[in-house]
Amino acid sequence: VFNSTELKDIEYIRSYYYNMIEFTRFDSSVGKYVGFTEYGVKNAEYWNKDQGDLAAMRAEKERYCQRGIEIWYSNYLTKS
């Protein structure tokens, strides 16, 4: 998620759904998993205990978002 040209403003979100209902989400601005349903809260509590997984998810913001956004901006801003 981003709505700024500043790379620090990018937010990485990975959502988990069941029957079109979001039950858990990793949010890089919070830095951990957040649950939205009873099942999701239990998952978030369990997943937040795994420090290795949390570190990997936090690194996804830089790996997936920040590297690609520079290319995306350069392509789209030159065409507008």
N, C-alpha and C positions, 0 to 999 in steps of 0.2 A: 504494500500500500504506500503510495506516495502522491503528494500533490505539490511538490516543491522541487526546485532544481538543486537544492542542498542535499548532499548524500546523507548527512546525519539525520535527516527527517524521514528516511525510509523506514518502514515498519514491516517486518516479516511475520506473516500469520500463516499457520498451518491448522486447518480446521478438520475435525472428524465428525462425520454425520452418520446417522442411522435413521432410515425412513424419512429422509429429508429434514431431520431435526439435528441441529448442531449440538453435540453433547460435550465435546472437549475442544479446546483450542490452545495452541502454543502461540504466545504473543511476545515478540521480541522487546516491545516497550516495557512489558512486565517482567520478562526474563524467565518465565515459567509457564507451566500448563494451568489453564483455568477451566473448571467444569461448569456446565450450565444446567445439567440435569442431575438427579441423584446418582445415576450410573456414571455420568461424566465427572462429578466431584470425586468419586471413588477412584476413577482412572487417573485423574489429575494428581491426587494425593500419592498414589502409587508411583506414577511416572516422575514426579518431582523429587522422589527419594533417590533416583538414579542420577548422580552427579555427572557421569560420563555422557548420558543421553542429553542432559540439559546443556552441557558444554557444546555438544555436537549441534544441537538445535540453535544455540546462540551463534555459532559459527556460520550457520546457513545464511544468515542475513548478509554477511560479507561475501560468502562464496556464490550465492545465487543472485542476490539483489544488486549489491554494489558494483560487482564486475560488469553485469549486464546493462545496468542503467546508463553507464557512460556511453556505451555503444548505441543504445536506444535513443538517448537524447541527441547524440551527434547525427544520427540518421534522420530523425524527425524534425529537429530544429533547422537543418539545412534545407528541408523541403517545404517549410511553412513560410 
